[in-house]
Amino acid sequence: MAKIKGRQRQTRDSVEDIFDVKPKKSAPFEFVLDALAAISPWTRPMFGCLAVYVEEKIVLILRDKPSNRDDNGVWLATTKEHHESLRREFPNMRSIRVLGTKVTGWQLLPSDAADFEEAALRACELVLAKDPRVGKVPASKRRASSRAPR
């Protein structure tokens, strides 16, 4: 307790206590964002994960959740035609199970793989090099740009 002009006042430990604000959660696999820092990625929460964008493209999703742990790791935004070539670079890459049995453009570098950090950093190198196999313009952005006058 602090004493102010003859009366006692309770002190609080932090701004979070005063305003009942939850402390900000740290990003999962923050080393990925550090590796991409040179190109100023931006992030957005998505489905309880963290989507990573470079310019208008979504390139990765970082997932570390207690449910369906086998899908935790770095999700690569890609297309089906690139799966084979990417699998040569990332032998542990696979489809994401929570998305169902249908093969999607999203592929996972699982966090429980022995080479996870190495693979995640290699994926960052591909993003930095603007490899066309990684990254997609979200559908809503594609539609908006196709309606724009030329």
N, C-alpha and C positions, 0 to 999 in steps of 0.2 A: 504494500500500500504506500502511495505517495501522499505527502501532506501538502495541501495547497491552501494558503491563506486561512489557517486555523481549522480547516476541515479535511477529512481524509477522502481520498479518491482511489478507487481501484485502478490499477494499471493493467493493461492487457499486454500479451506477449507479442502480438503482431497485427498487421492490418487484416489478415485473414480472420482473426478472432473478432475484430470489431465489426466487420461487414459479413461475417459468416460465409466467406468465400472459400471454396475448395481450392487447395493448392493445385497448380497446373501440373498435369501428368507429363512426365518426360516422354519423349518420342521413343517408340520401340526401335531397337537397333540404330541408335543415334549415329553410330560410326558411318552409316550409309549417307546420312545428310551431311556429315563432315566431309566425306569423300566428294560430294557433289557441290560443295560450297562455292567453288570457283564459277559456277554457272548460275548462281542465285536461284536454286529451286524454291518453290513455294509449296505449302502443304495445306491439306484440308481433311477434316475428319470424314470418313466414309465407312459406313457399316461397322462402326466400332474399331476401325483400323485407321491408318494414316496414309492418305493418298499423296503421292509426290508428283509434282508437275514441273516441267521445264517449258517456259513460254506457254503455249496453248496446249501442249501435249501432256497427257498423263503417262508417266513412264514406269512407276512402281507403286506398289502398296506395301506398307510395312504392317505386319500382323503379328501380335504377341498377346493372345487372349487365352483365358483359362478353358474355354469351351473348344472342342475340336482341335486340340493341340497339334495334331498331325498336319494341320494346314497353317501353322505358324511359320513365319519366315518372310522372305521377300517375294512378292508376286510381281512377275514381269508382264507388262502390257505388251502384247505381241499379237500376231495373227497365226492361224493354223499353218499357213505355207512356210513359216519360219521355224516351226517346232523342230524339224529334223536337224537343221543347221545349228540351232541353239543347243540342242541336246548333245551335239559333238563337243561343244564348249563347256556344257554343264551336264555331266553324266547323271547327276542326281535330280535334275529337273523333272517335274511331273505335273500332271493336271491337278487342279485344286478340287478336293473331294467335296467340300461344302457347296460347290457350284453344281453338283449332280454328276451323272455319268456321261453326259454329252461333252465332247471335247470343245473347249472354249479357247478363245485367244489368250486368256490368262494362263500363265504357267508359274509354278512354285519352285523356289529354291528353299527347301525345307530347313528350318533352323536346327533340327536334330541331326542333320547330315554332318559327317566328319569334316567336310570341306566348306561348311556354310560361310564362314567369314571370307574365305578366299573367293568363293563363288559370288558372294554379294559384292565384293570389291571389284571383281571382274565385270559384273553387270554395270557397276558405276562407270567403269572405263568405257563400256559400250555406249552408255548414255552421254558421257563427256565427248566421245568421238562422233556423236550424232548418228550412230549405227541405225539404219532404217528398220532393222528387225525389232527394235525396242522403242515403244512409245506409240500412242494413238491419240488423235484428236477426238475428244468425246463427241458422241453423236449429236448432242444439243448444239455444240459449237460448229460442227460440220453443216447442220441444217441452217443455222443462222448465217454462216458465211455464204452458202449457196443462194440465199435469198437477197444478199446484198447486191446493189447495182454495180455494174462493171464499168 
